[in-house]
């Protein structure tokens, strides 16, 4: 049985990664028009995918994985620039943008299998450079754990981290935590958006079990703007959670011996909106490293 205390902490810490609340984040960016190019069958449902740019022999395809509740439209300042040097695809998870809904709440395994089926059925050639924002960073690492031969590089854009749950719960004042646990309901085991919900138990257990590490090019982009005190009921928690987030980001860098970190000094959680050039440059660097290695093996 999933432990309520730890799952509540995970819900809290995923929200913290979004600078005080994922809900506010998706409300600010998810209302844009879906950027549909094709709707591809993934077993009775259709997912929306947009691919642009021209691929080349030995070059990877860049796959953009959005944060929780975000459609592919959040990449509107990144995808056109990446398309100038690579084949790049963004897509809408089930229930978002132009994609059909799926039964909810969903497990992260189901989401990962959806992406694999989409790339297979849409005939998107690998290997892939996965680019994941927030929750999308967790999903990118999960995909790489399940399909390691398909993933040649990764860019994490202020990614959520599964261990922020245990670390974050220790920062909650005891009285506040006690009240949270007393008020907990079964629905608290699901993190929800009007069109997307995920089973937190499945997310936590899988990420802990898989503990992804790989010897691939990896860039970890981290927000440089500290969390705002006014976003918290207890303002004193803001700097503590921000420091925790920085620690977890440094841990992600260590998941690959070729990992490196870039601090987005002028960005909040949505680095691809605030400083898209940093995301594009990180993708270019990983792309070129993978392409160079693949060309040398021909």
N, C-alpha and C positions, 0 to 999 in steps of 0.2 A: 504494500500500500504506500502511496506517495505521502511523504511527511509534509503536513500542512505548513509547518513553520518554515521549512526550507523552500517550499514552493512560493509562499508569500514573499519570502526574501528574494527569490528569483524575479518575481513580478516587479517588486520594488526596484531591484537593481537594473533590470532591463529598462525600466522607466528612467532611472537615474542616468543611464547612458544616453538618453535622449534629452538631457539637460532639464530634468524635472518632470518629464512626462511624455511618453510616446504619443498619447492622444493629441496633445497640442501640436506635436510635430506633423502627424499625418493630416490634421485639419488644415495646416498651412500650405501643404503642397500636393495633396492627393486629388484635388478637385479639377486639375487640369485635364484637357482632352486626351483620351488614349491615343497612342501613336501606333495604330494598327497597320501592319503590312500583310499579315496572314494569320488565319485562325486554324490551328492544327489539332487534329483529333488525338486524344491521349487516352482512348478507351471509353468512348461514349460521351466525353466532354471535349470542348475545344478551348485551347489556350491561345492567347494573343501573343504573337512574336513579331518583332521588327528587327530585321538585319540590314545593315548598310555597310558600305565600304567593299573593297575588293581583296579577296584572299590571294595568297601566293604559296608556291611550293615551299614546304618547310616552315611556313608561318602558322602560328596558333590563331584560333578564333577567340576573341574577347567576349565573355559572357557577363552581363551586368545583372546583379541580384539586388533588388531593392530592399529597403528596411520594412519593418512591420507596417502593414496597412497602406503602403505606398505603391502606386502603379508605376509603370515604366516611364511615365512622363517626368519623373524626378531626375532623369538622366538627360534632359533636353539640352543642358549646357555642356555635356560631356560627350555623348554619343556622336554628334556631328564632327567634333574635333578628332576623336579616335578613328572615325571612318576615313579620315584623310591618310592614315597609314596602316590600317588593319581592317579585317572583317570583324564587325562587332554586332552583337545581338542583345537586345533587352527584351524582357517579356513581362507579362502580368500573371502573377500567381492566381489560382482559382478564386473567383469572386471579385477580383480587382480589375480595373480598367476594362478591356474588351474581352476578358476571359469568363467562361461559364463558371458558375458556382459549383462547389462540391459539398458533400455532407460535412457538417462541422460539429464539434471541434475537430480539427485535423491534427494528425501526428506529424512530427518533422520528417519521419520516414516517408510518409505519403507525399509530402511536399517535394522531397528529394527525388522520389520515384517519378513524380510528375515532370520535373525538369529533365530527367534522363530520357523519359519517353518523348518529351517535346523535342529535344535535340536530335534524338534518333529518327523520329518520324518526319521532322522538318529537314532531315539530311544536312544538319549543320556539322561540318567536319571538325574533328579534333586535331591535335590536342587543344585544350582550353586554358586560357588565362581567366580565372574567376575573379570578379570584382564584387565584393559584398559590403553593403552599408548596414551598420547597426545589426539588427537581427539577420540581415543578409550575410553578414560575416560569419555568423554561426552556421547558417545554411551552406555557405561556400565550403567551410571546413568539414561539415558533415558529408557533402557531396564528394570531397576529396578523399574522405575516409572510406566511402563505399566504392568509389571508382577511381582509385589512385592512378591507374595507367592513363586516364583521360585528362588529368590535370597537370599542366606543366609549369604553372606559375600562378601567383595570387596577389591581389591588392585588397587590403582590408581598410575600409573607410570608416573610421571611428566605430569599429566593430564592438558588439556586445561580447561579454566574456562569461562563460558558465560559472566561474568561481567567484564572481562578484556577489553571488547569493550568500555563501557562507561568510565571506568577509564583510559584506554589507550589513547583515543582520546584527553583527556585533556592535555596529555603530548606532543602532536604534536604542533610544532610552528604554530601560526595562518596563516602565509603566506603559509606554506607547506600544511596545511589542506585545505586552500582555493584553492590551485592549484589542490589538489587531487579531490576535489568536482567538480571543473570546468572540469576536464578531465574524470570524471566518465562516464561509459557506462553501458548499461544493463548487459553486460557480467561480470561486476564487482560484480554482485550479486551472482556469482557462483565461488566457489573455486575449481580449476581444477588441475588434474594430467592427463597424457596421457590416463589413463585407469579408472579414477574415478573422478566424479565431484559431488558436493553437493550444494543444494540450501541453501544459508546462511540465507535467510528470514525464512525458515521453522525451521532451527536450532535455531536461536535466539529466535523466538517466543515461541517455545515449551519448551526450557530450562528455560526461564523466567516463563512460566506458571506453569510448573511442580515443579520447585524448590525442587528437591529431598532431602529428609531427611529420615533416617531410623535407627532403633535401631539394628544394625548388626555390627559384627566385621569389622573394616575398617582400612587399613593402607594406608597412603599417602606418596609415595616416591617422593622426590623433588631433582632436580639437584642441586649439590653444587658448580659447576663451574660457575662463573658469566658470563653473556653475554659478548661477545667480542666487543670492540668498533669498530674494523675494519669491522664488519658485518653491520654497519649502515652508511647511508649517513650522518646522524648527530651523530657523535660518542658520544656526550654528553647524548644521549638518552639511551645508553646501560645500565648504572647502574640504571637509573630510571625505565626502563622496568623490569630489574631483580628484583628490590625491589618490584615492583607491582606484579610480578609473585609470589614472596615469600608470599606476603599478600594474594593473591588469593588461594595459596596452604594451608595456615593456615585456610582460610574459609572452604575449603573442609574437613579438619580434623573435623570441628565442625558440619558437616552434620550427624554425628552419635555420640551419647554419648560414644561409644566405639572406637572412632577414635583416631589414633595416627599418628605422623609424623616421618619419617626417612629422614635425609638429606644425600644424596649420595655425599660425599665430593669429590670424584674423578671422578664424572660423569657429562657429559653434558646432553642434552635432552634424549639421548638414553641410559638410565640407564641399560636396559636389555642387552645392548651390552657392556657398559663400566664396570659395576659391577653386572653381572648377579646373583652373590651369594646373593646380597641384595634383589633382586626380589624373588628369590627362597625362602629365609628365611621368607620374608613377606608372601608369599603364604602359606608356611608351618604353620606359626603361625595362620593365619586366618582359614586355613583348619582344624587344630587340635582343635581350639575353636569351630567351627561348629560341627565337628565330636563328640566332647565330649558332647556338648549340646544335639545333636540328640540321642546319645547313652543313655543319662540319661533319655530320654523321652520314651524309648522303654518299 
